[in-house]
């Protein structure tokens, strides 16, 4: 039913891991293969292509559904439908930023300080030109095809590039002058395909599974038993997404308690629960959380 296009390159590994967690495992003959498949009746064709190309292919109707960054949607000015942000990126769950950076010792403190004819290297020439025009800066925008930050100051005066943690900028002696765009990865669709009721339902199912897998990250399910006399002490320290589930056990003097909690901190939470009277404590991984 759906033709799906996924990003190759820096987002590739994280995307494949997400689809695996969502029970939509992507199968390929090798990591270099651009053709793939997903054992799901809603998805009949899968390709893995550069994220720069994906918004245009979706707009043209070559694919129904795809994953790319808001940065490339903006750069290509593509008319696509967003089914929502998928809050993951190459290294973290944080968004990436498209930033303008200059050498640490450059005299410029804002974009408007840039002199006429300033040379700027970028993989986002269209976005950069629109940004400079907005600020009335006349610059020479030089398209870059990788290692953009390494071109300052010998080849260009400034860059417009992606940053997730800022470590590469600092390593290359650069500082951020301004932010052009904050970009999450997005699930996006061809407009005509989205207007088809059957395809839209399939797209929303895929979105539900992906969002559920993302929401489950960093969480586990804790299950335990506790005597009625100690129940309040346990509940007082038991975190939860809403409130813990409490069920009376056969016999009437004990309860079973379960709650979704953050994985971080479980190493101190479990001993505290034990000290409060809990026993038979289980920590169970979660693959998806769906509202």
Buried (B, 14 or more C-beta within 10 A) or exposed (E): BBBBBBBBEBBBEBBBBBBEBBBBBBEBEEEEEEEBBBEBEBBEBBBBBBBBBBBBBBBEEBBBBBBBBBBBBBBBEBEBBEBEBBBBBBEEEEBBBBBBBBBEEBEBEEBEBBEEEBBBBBBBBEBBBBBBEEEEBEBEBBEBEEEBBEBBBEEBBBBBBBBBEBEBBEEBEBBEBBEBBEBBBBBBBBEEBBEBEEBBEBBEBBBBBBBBBBBBBEBBBBBBBBBBEBBEBBBEEBEBEEEBEBEEEEEEEBBBBBBBBEEEEBEEBBEBBEEBBBEEBEBEEBEBBEE
